Structures are given as structure tokens and as C-alpha cells.
Amino acid sequence: MIRTAVLSIVLLLTSLQIISAQDTGLRVSKINFSLGNDFDRINGLNYEYFTKQIPGSESSKFQGFDFEDRDMEGGVCENPHYRLGLSLEHSKFKNFELQTNMVYMPNRVDAVSYNNNYFDWNDAQYLNFYSTQNELALEASLLYKVPVLKAFHLYGGIGTNVGFTFGNTLCIDASPGLIIDEITPRNVNEILDDVQNNQNPYMECFEPNSTFNQRLFAQVGFGATLFKRVELSLMIRRGVGYRAQADNSVQATHLISSSIGASYLF
């Protein structure tokens, strides 16, 4: 996967150099690198998002849970990201910039926790879902830049990226006796009366299939030029997207992203 990413970047650089060499008015203006954090939030996140990722018949033991909204204790969807790419400008559109990036998002975390006893913590039964995935994406953003004094720029525009996940994992852990056919949080205490000898928590991990993701976002930012060849920047992205799951379902997402970066100016 790393070799593929490096080859893709080399091919992109070569192609853009060829374009720049032609009399098209298009030129490479920057090499960009940035890092930041994304909250790629899943709309309506619940346990079903995770059970759909479990391969084959293994998912059957987790079907039919009778969770209520109050049973959910919390959830999270976030990951770091790294961007490396080029900016293009055209001689006829000097205030516009096309940013192209290869985006690497390692160890995205999605998690949700349930607890069905609200009055006696010692007697509470829990169920936790935790998944991680890596993503490699291609991204393009069309930005309009406004000069402020001589060394500063304001940026605003729209962008999109398409990514492929790999190295996916999904782990589920629960209190003793919870994972039994036809069990729900409503009858867990009755079931536990019959499984007193099982005192070890349940835990099992799976390897979900790779999936595709896409996002459409608005982007705003600020840049400051130093020594005529270096630009430091801050970018914020807000948008919507989807994750295409292995069972052919689509899960809507909401993106909140920020990053800091440095660019070399040609």
C-alpha cells in the first residue's frame, strides 16, 4: 500500500510537470504538506453500524438487540490525517488555486458504548463496539484566494475526496453472559441468573472488508508567506459524505476537519 501511494505521487508529479511544460497557461505553484484531525461523524451512530460490518454468519449472534436511546453512554468518530500534494494555477485565473492531495488517515476510531442499568452501577451490564480503519484518499479543492497586504492570503472554496479503507478491525466486548441468543438489555438480569459460572467478560474481534468513502466539503483558510518561498497555513473543512459498507448499505457522515500546513512556493 505504501509502495502504491509513492508510485501514485510520482506519477502525479510527472504528469503535472508535463502539463506545466506545455503552453497551456497551467502551472504548478506549490508543494503542500499538512496534518490535522477529522471528526468524520456517522449520522445516527448505533450498534447496527458495527454489526453490519461483521463478516458472514458471525453477525447473527448480535442481531435483534432491543436497545433504547437512553442505553447509549457515548460514541466517537475521529482520526488524524496527513496531506501531501500540489497546487495548480492558471494564468487567466490568477486568484484561483486548484489543490490536489493524497490524504492518509491512519487509525480512524469509531466507537459506541451501551449500559442498561441506570441506578446500580455494580449491577450494570455493558456492551462496547470499537472499530479502527486506515484510509488512503485522493482529494481536489478549488479555492479562491484574496491577498491581504503582501504576505497574507485568505482562502475559500469547495472540495471533495474519495478514499479506500484497509486494515479494518472491529472488536466487541461485553459483560459476562450478555452475548447469548435472543438476549436483550431488557432481560439480561434473568439470563445472568442462569450463567453464574461464567464470570469472564465476552470479547471478540473481526476483520471487516475494505470499503469506499466520499466527502463533499466547504473549505476556508488563512496563509502567511515567509522568506518568499514558504507559506504557513491553517485550513478548516466542513461537509457531508457517506461510507459505502460491505453489505452494500450506505451510511451518511458529517465532516468537521482542521489542519495546519506548510507549502513551498515555486
N, C-alpha and C positions, 0 to 999 in steps of 0.2 A: 504493500500500500504506500509506504514512504517512497519507494522507487518510482511508483506510478505518479505520485504527486510531483516529485522532482522533474520527471520527464515532461509532465504537463506544463510546468512552469518554463522549462527550457523551450518547448515548442511555442508557447505563447510569446515569450521574449523574441524568438527568432521571427515569428510571423509579424509581430509589431514593428520590428526593425525593418523588415522588407517593405511594409506599408509606409513607414516613415521615409524610406529611401525613394519611393515613388513621388511624383509630383501631384499628390492628392490633397495637399493642404493639411493633412492629418499628421500629427507628430506626438511622440512620447514626451510628456512634460515632467513626469515624476516617477520615482520608485517609492512605494509606500509600504510601511510596516506599522501595525498597530496591535494592541492587545486590550482586552476588556472583559466584561461579564454580561451574559444574557439571562433574562428571565423569559424563557420560552414557555409561557403558561398554557396548560391544557384547559380548554373550556369544559366545565363540568367534570373535573377530575374526580374519579372514584375508583373503587376496586375493579370494576368491569374493564377499565382501560388496561389493567395489568393482566387480568385473566384471559383476555383476548390474545395476549402475546404468548401464552403457554402453548408449546407445540402439541399437536395431536390430541389423543385421548387423555393426556395428563391433565388437561384443563377441566375435565368433568367433575373432579372432586371439589372444585371451587365454584361450581355453578349453583344458582338458587339461593345465595345468601340473602337474608332479609334485613339488610342494614337500613337504618334511618339516617337522616341528615345529622341528627344530634349525636350519632355514634362516632362520627368522624372527628378526630382530635386535631388533625392538621395535615398539610401536604406541602410539597415543594417541587419546583421545576426550575433548575438553573444550571449554568455551566460557564466556564471560561472560554474565551475564543482568541485565536491569533489570525491576523490577516496579513497577506503578502501579495502585492500586485502592482499594477501600473496605472497611471493617469494619462489620458489622451486629450489633446486639444486640437481644434480645427482653426485655421487662420481666419475663416469667415465668421466664427462664433467664439470670439475671444473670452467672453465671460462664462462660457460653459465648459464643464470638465466631465469626462466620462471616466469613472473609476472602475477598474476591473480587478477582482481579487480572487485568490484562492483562500478559502476560510477553513481553518482546522478548529474543531470544537471537541476537545477531549473530555471524557468522563462526565457527560451530561447526567445529572441526577434528577430522577422523578421518584417521588415517594409519597405515600399516604398511610396514615395510621388510624386504627379504629379501636374503641374501647366501649364496652356495653354496660358498664356499671358506674353510675354517677355518684353513689352515696357511700360505698365502702371500697376504698382503693385496694385493700388486701384481698378482696373477693373479685376484683375486676378481671375480665377476660379480654385479651387483646389480639389483634391481627394486624400485621405490618407488611406492606408491599414496598420494595425498594429495587429500582432498576437503574442501570447505567448504560450508556452507549457513547460511541465516538462517531463524529460526523465530519465528512470532507465535502465542501460545497464550492460551487462556482458562483460568483456574485458580480453584479454590474449595477452601478448607481450613476444617474445623470444629475449633476449638481450645477447650480448657478452660483457663481461666486461674486461677491461685492467687495471691492477694495475699500479698506478703511485706513486712512493715512498711507504710508508707504510700505509698512512691514506687516500689515494685518489684512485678513480676509474673513468675511462671513460666508458660510455655505448653506445652501438649502436645495432640496430636490427629492427625488424618489429612487427606489432601488428594489431589486429582487435577488434572491438566491435560491438555488436548487441543490440539495445535499443528499448524500448517500450514507447511511449509518453502517457501522461494522463493530465487531467485538461486543455485541449486546449481551447483557446479563440481567436476570431477574431473580430476586430472592424473596421468599415469603417466610415469615416466622410468626408463630402463634403460641398462645399459652397451651398447657397440656390438654389433650382431648378435644381441642376445638375443631381440628380438621377431621371430621367424620361425616360420612354420607348423610345428607338430609339435615345437617345441623344448622341452626341459625343462632344469632345472638339472643333471640327470644327464649330458646330452650337450652342454652348452654349449661346452666346450673344443674338441670336434670340429667343431662348427659354425663357431666363430671361425676355425679354420684356413682355411675357405673364403671368409671375408669380411674379409681383411686390409686391403682398400682402404676399408672403411667404418670410419672412426675417430671418427665423431661419435656421441655418445650419442643414444639414442632419447628423444623427449619428445612427448607428445600430450595435449591437454586436451579434455574433453567437457562438455556441459551436461545433466546428468541431469534427469528430470522431477521436479516437485514431489511431496511425499509427506506423509502424516499420521503424527504421533507421539502416543503417550499414555503417561502415567505415573501410578502409584498410590504414595503415599509416606506415611511417618510423619514428623511434624514436631514438634520441640521447640525451645524458645527462652526468652529472657530479655528483659525490658523494664524500662527505668528512666525514670520521669517527671520532666521538668524544667519548672519555671515553670508547672505545672498544665495546659499546653496542648501540650506536646511530649513524645513518648516516643521514646527511642532503643532499638533492639532488635538482638538477634543471633539468627538462626534457622539451624537445621540440619535437612536433609531427607535421608532415606534411603528408597529404594524400588525398585520394579521397573517395567518398562514394555515397550513394543515400538515398532518403526519399521515401518510398512507400506511396502514397497518398490514401485517402479514395475512390477515383474514379478509383482505380486500375492503375493509371499512376505512373511513376517513375521519380523523379526529381534528377538530378546529383548534387553533392555537392563537395566542396573543403575545406579541413580542415587545419587550422593553429591553433596550440594549444601550450600553455606553462603552466608549473606548478612548484611549489616548494613543497617539501615534507620532511617528517621525517620518518625514519624506525627504529624499534627495532630489533637488531641482536641477533639471538639465538647462 
